[in-house]
Amino acid sequence: MADLKAEFEAAVAGSKSLTERPDNATLLKIYALYKQATAGDNTEKKPGFGDMVGRAKWDAWNGMKGTSNNDAMQQYVDLIKSLS
């Protein structure tokens, strides 16, 4: 567990220095995995129609519902490694 947490934190740091900016779908996946790993299932209120970015982020995170924190951390680490 401690190893996964350290790997996750390294991946978070690495995500800030990617050589190329990922496409929007990948950015949403990164966001959703991060939120699921750090905050768990989405319990926030869905943003209104005027906030399209907020809604996209909310939908992406909500799609991760039921994924354990450890699974989300591992998927995040794997995704960042694949982008590096």
BELKA-V651561 format. One record per residue. N is the residue number from 1. RES is the residue in three letters. D_LAST is the distance of its C-alpha to the last C-alpha in whole Angstrom. Layout:
# BELKA-V651561
n->N res->RES d_last->D_LAST
n->N res->RES d_last->D_LAST
This chain:
# BELKA-V651561
n->1 res->MET d_last->23
n->2 res->ALA d_last->23
n->3 res->ASP d_last->20
n->4 res->LEU d_last->18
n->5 res->LYS d_last->19
n->6 res->ALA d_last->17
n->7 res->GLU d_last->14
n->8 res->PHE d_last->14
n->9 res->GLU d_last->15
n->10 res->ALA d_last->12
n->11 res->ALA d_last->10
n->12 res->VAL d_last->12
n->13 res->ALA d_last->12
n->14 res->GLY d_last->8
n->15 res->SER d_last->8
n->16 res->LYS d_last->11
n->17 res->SER d_last->9
n->18 res->LEU d_last->6
n->19 res->THR d_last->7
n->20 res->GLU d_last->9
n->21 res->ARG d_last->11
n->22 res->PRO d_last->10
n->23 res->ASP d_last->14
n->24 res->ASN d_last->17
n->25 res->ALA d_last->17
n->26 res->THR d_last->13
n->27 res->LEU d_last->14
n->28 res->LEU d_last->17
n->29 res->LYS d_last->15
n->30 res->ILE d_last->13
n->31 res->TYR d_last->17
n->32 res->ALA d_last->19
n->33 res->LEU d_last->17
n->34 res->TYR d_last->17
n->35 res->LYS d_last->21
n->36 res->GLN d_last->22
n->37 res->ALA d_last->20
n->38 res->THR d_last->22
n->39 res->ALA d_last->25
n->40 res->GLY d_last->26
n->41 res->ASP d_last->27
n->42 res->ASN d_last->28
n->43 res->THR d_last->31
n->44 res->GLU d_last->31
n->45 res->LYS d_last->34
n->46 res->LYS d_last->32
n->47 res->PRO d_last->32
n->48 res->GLY d_last->35
n->49 res->PHE d_last->34
n->50 res->GLY d_last->34
n->51 res->ASP d_last->31
n->52 res->MET d_last->29
n->53 res->VAL d_last->25
n->54 res->GLY d_last->27
n->55 res->ARG d_last->28
n->56 res->ALA d_last->24
n->57 res->LYS d_last->23
n->58 res->TRP d_last->26
n->59 res->ASP d_last->26
n->60 res->ALA d_last->22
n->61 res->TRP d_last->23
n->62 res->ASN d_last->26
n->63 res->GLY d_last->25
n->64 res->MET d_last->23
n->65 res->LYS d_last->27
n->66 res->GLY d_last->28
n->67 res->THR d_last->24
n->68 res->SER d_last->24
n->69 res->ASN d_last->23
n->70 res->ASN d_last->21
n->71 res->ASP d_last->20
n->72 res->ALA d_last->18
n->73 res->MET d_last->17
n->74 res->GLN d_last->15
n->75 res->GLN d_last->14
n->76 res->TYR d_last->12
n->77 res->VAL d_last->11
n->78 res->ASP d_last->10
n->79 res->LEU d_last->9
n->80 res->ILE d_last->6
n->81 res->LYS d_last->5
n->82 res->SER d_last->6
n->83 res->LEU d_last->4
n->84 res->SER d_last->0
